[in-house]
């Protein structure tokens, strides 16, 4: 299938124009201007697929990192996968993804993540559910947190560098958080034509303990305050966050924010009045088994050895038996071993991210293993519910 198509970078002006038209049709201008979006991501970060000299589709690659077990793992996000309608069903999308994944492997990338329009396409090339993306909602009158232990300071001139250190403090402790690509920061802090972005540091300017970035919108269902981004590094910051949002109750009916499917922020609320308004799962692909397993962090109290047997029909370097030895929070991988836990590269993703336990993956028919291997994998891959605050 790959041989039917020509894979390349996006360079020629006519190719850029063709891809803009394809993305405009695929996403119904949801990107907010295809030319501006391509420029923001960088032309050099797009890949296209051709058939008979015509651009059949393309995608964007966002090189960044993702935090797993307190360690940053090199990750490439895949965005705006778009195929022209006349080429859908021709195998163009599969070929585009296969070429891209081979390129990422050659470049030394450990893992890749994306948000699927449909899961079936990406499962064919080795992606599987990796974590959650959720939007929570609460009526402002139900927050009922009044104590505000810290001051808030309005940030007039917004630059993401101001927030970067605070964000990284939270990211290191959050299973699945991104070490963000500059374009993701840009979309958080830069308003579109229809919104005003408000930004506050929580705490003093010299010693900030968090921040909140939000917009306000008037809808048919009332006024909504949407938190675009937040970081809270102390309990005082979390209490101030809720108190500040509650203070909007005379003008704002609902507050929405992004958080985990298991949201610890809601523990500060007096009642279970916050609800998940929107939820979906993003997908992960292990690109380089050895790098992915060695760069990830593990529970520091565990010393164990897991014998894996992995099948990868696309990236054959990942095929075979591996021994993962874990000690002092880090892992080391060697070839060989007994192959006591057998799984496809696709099923390694939700195990790697701790989205599902080995037991539940086994019950779902996603892996096979001895009782000892299942127990060992459960200890090694124990972790908080993985989630991402960013959609790309």
PyMOL commands that set and color helices and strands:
alter all, ss='L'
color gray80, all
select helices_A, chain A and resi 2-4+13-27+34-41+43-45+85-87+92-106+119-123+140-142+160-172+182-189+235-246+264-268+289-295+316-318+345-352+358-363+371-380
alter helices_A, ss='H'
color red, helices_A
select strands_A, chain A and resi 6-9+46-51+54-68+71-83+111-114+128-139+152-154+178-179+198-203+208-219+222-232+254-259+275-286+304-311+320-327+330-335+341-344+367-369
alter strands_A, ss='S'
color yellow, strands_A
deselect
rebuild
show_as cartoon
